[in-house]
Amino acid sequence: MKNLLVLTDFSLHAKHAAEYAYALCKKIKADMILCNAVIVPAEMPQAGLIIWPMEETNTLEDASMAELEKLKLHLKKADQSHEHKPKIGVLNQSGYLQDVVEGVVADQLTDFIVMGTHGEGFESFMFGNHTRNMIDLLGVPLLLIPSKTRIAPFKNIYFATDFSDTHADSAFLRQLIPLASSFKAEIFIVHISTPKNVAKDISEKTKLMMIELSSDLGYPGIHYIRMNQENELEGLNKLMVKRPMDLLVVVHREKSFLRGLLNGSLSQKLAKELDFPMLIFKAVPEAEHIA
């Protein structure tokens, strides 16, 4: 892992996400880029016929850069250790957030995009337009940091899946193992089994995948859990409430249970209690995968 792209709007939630990302960079020996998208009124649909002077745009960009440098200095000053010192780059551009991020990702190697919350719990950052656009448009894994997340090492990583595509799941787990090994964390592959997705050969598929992962990667800390629930969302709710979790990993597919989360199906109670980060991988569309 080389680079984390950390998005910030200079709010307290975003500052916390940057601090979390910096601690993560130290552990995995990566560098980070602090990024702010400067959105001026003339670029927004509701701006109508307003003419936004170039001088004002430059003022906004200068203010943004000053805040980025201030955040960079804060992260460096807070680091009193003698461990790996991540390099911190700063970048701001005028435009919509997803356009700015797409440009940065196209130009620079990016392992994770890191975003903080903008309110209480799961709903506010999962269901906001910015986050949904990031999940839908980008192929880079997205790490979402709730404001209640403690900055602490990963011990237990949960990879929740419905096993609709075991080949893709294996590929994502391979990407996850370097992160887990940096912390010597345990990976729990959680299969949420429902009456709709139960297959006669699912146990055999699971067994083969676990054998393949263990033999190919030689990582001992991989475990399998099967949860039987009426639907995937109930299973995910139960998993997040009952298990000691430091990181939840899910794969975004057009027909996966994550789509239900994006449509607002998670309970208010759970939304207020979320205190761990979520890592979202995006699956390649089936037609593209075949091509």
N, C-alpha and C positions, 0 to 999 in steps of 0.2 A: 504494500500500500504506500502511496506517495503523497497524494493531495486530498484535502478535504475542502470543499467549497462551502463556506459558512455565510448564510444569508442573514442580513440584519437590517432592521428599520430603526435601530437605536433605542428600542423600548427595553424595559427591564427584563421581559421574557426573552428577547433576542440576546441581551447581554448574558443572561444565564446560559443560553444555548452556546454562545461563543466560548464561555468559560468551560463548559462541558466538552466542547469540541477540542479546546486546547489541551485539556487533560487527556483526552483520547489520543491526540496526536503524539503526546509525550510517550504514551505507552506503546503505541504501534510504530513509533519512529517515522511519523509522517509530517508534512508541512501543511499549512492552511492558507486559504485566501479569504479575507473578509470582503464581502460584496454587498453593495447597496445600489438598488435601482432608484434613480431619481425620476419620479413621475411628475411632469409639469402639467398644469391645467390644459394647455393647448393640445396635449396628446390624449386627453380623455374625451370620450364621446359626449359627455354632458357639457363640455366646454362651449359648444355652439360656435359662435363667431368671435369669441374672445381672442384677441391677439396678444400673445405672451412675448414680451420683448426679450431679445437675446441676452441682454444684460441681466435680466432677472433669472433666466435659465442658468447663466454662468454663476450667479450668486448662490443658487440652490446647489449646484454642483460643488462649488467651493466649500459651502457649509457641510455638505455630505462628506467630502474628503477630510475636512477637519475632524469630524466625528469619527471617521474610520481610523485616523491616526491616533485619536484619543483612546479609542477602544484597544488598538494595537498596543499602545503604551501601557494601558491598564493590565493587559494580559501578561506582558513581559515583566512588569514590576511585581505582580502577584506571584511570579514563579521564583521561589527561593531555593529550589532544588538544584542539584548538579547533574541531573539526568539529561536526556536528549532535549535540546532546546529547539522547538519547532520554528522554522522560518515562517514569518507572517507577511503575506502580501496583502495589499489593499487595492480595491478596484471599485470604481463607480461608473455607471453609464446612465444616460437618459433613455427612458423607455419603459415599457411594461415589464414586470418582473420576469415572466416566463421567457420573453424575447431576450432579455439581458442574459439570463442563465443559459439559454440555448447557445448563445454566442460564446460565452465563456467556456462551456463544456466542449464546444467544437474546436476551440483554440488550445485548450490546456487539458492535460491528463487529469481526470477527476475520479476518485474512488467513491466518495460519498458526497451528497449534498446534504447539508445540515440546516434544519429550520427549527425555530422555537415556537412555543405556543403563543396565542394572542388572547387568552382568556382562560376560563376554568375548564381544564380537562380535555377529554378526547374529542368532543364534538367541535369545539372551537377551532382546533387546528386541522382536523380531518375533513371537516365539511366546509371550510372556507374556500372561496374560489381559487385563491393562489395555490393552495396545497393540492386541490383536485387537478388543476391544470398541470402542476409539476408531475403528479403521478401518471396522468394520461399521456403527457407529451414526451417525457424524458426517459431515456433508457438507463440512466445512472441511478444506483440505489439511493433512496431518500431516507435519511435518519431524522426522525421527528422527536423533539425534546420537550416534554411537558415542563411547566414551570416548577412542579414539585419534585422533579427528578434530583436525587442526590448524586453528587460527583463521587463515584466509587467504582472500584473494579467490577467487571462482569464476573459472576460466579455461575449463574444459571441462565442459559440462553435457550429460549423456546422457539422452535420452528413449527408453526401451525400450518397444516396442509390437509386438503381433502383427497390428495393423491390422484387428482384428475390427470396429472401429467408427471409420472414418476421420473422420466428422463430429465425433464427440466428441473424438477426438484433436486435431483442429484447434482446438476450443474450449479445451482444456487448454493447448495450446501458446500460444494467445493470452494466457492468464493467466501463462504462464511468461516471456514475452518482456520485460515490464517488469523482472522480477528479473534476467534475463540482461543487459539493456541497462544496468542500474545498474553492472555490473561489466565491460561490454563483452566479455562471455563468448561463446564459440562454443557453439551448440546442435547436437548431433548426434542426428538422429532415427534410431534403430536399429531396423530391422525384422528380427525373428528369424523366419526362414522355416523351416518344418518340412514334411515330407511331408504332414502332416495339414492344414496351413493354406495351402498353396500354391494360388493361384487364377490363372487365365489372365489376368485383367484387373488383377492386383495392381500390375504395373509402371505401367499407365496411371493407376490410382487414385493411386499415389504421385506420379507426375509432375504430375497435376492439383493435388494437395494442396500440393506444393512451390511450384508456380506461384502458387496462390492465396495462400499465406502470404507469399511474397516480394512480390507486388504489393500486397496489402492492408496489410501491416504495414511494409513497407520496411525490414525488418531483414536486413542482409547476411550475418550470421554464422550461417546455418542450413544444415546439411549433411545428407546422407542416406547411411546405411550399411546394407547388407543382409548379414545373417549366415545362412548355411545350416547348420542343425544338425539332429540327429535329434529333439530336443525343445527346448521353450522354456527349461527350466531349464539344460540344457547350454549353450545360447546365452548365458544371463544369467551363468552361471559364467565362461565364456570372456571375456565383455565386461568383467566386473569385475576379472578377473585381468590382462588384457592391455592395457587402455586407461588412459591417464593421466586419471583421473576426479576431479572436484571435487564433483560432485553427480550422483546417479542419480535419475531421475524415472520413476515407474511409475504406471499407472492400475489401481485396484482394481475388478475386475469379477467377478461371480459365477462366470464360466467362464473367467477369465483365468489366465495362468501364475502370477500373484501368489498365487492360492489355493493352488497347490502349495507355495510358500514358507511360507505360513501353516500348512500341514500338516506342516512339518518336513522338507522334501525337500532342503534345501541342505546341502552337505558340511560336516563339522566343520572341515576345513582352511580353507575359505573363511571360515567364521564367525570364526575366530581372527584373520584377516588384515584384516578390514574396517576401513578407516580414513577413510571419507568418509561424508557424510550421505546420507540417502534422503528424497525428497519424494514423498508418496503422495497422488494425487488419487483421489476416489471417483466412479465413474461413476453417473449416475442410472439406476435400474432401468428395464428396457425398457418395462414397462407404464406406469410413471410418466412416462417420456419421451414415450410415445405420447399419454398424456392431456394 
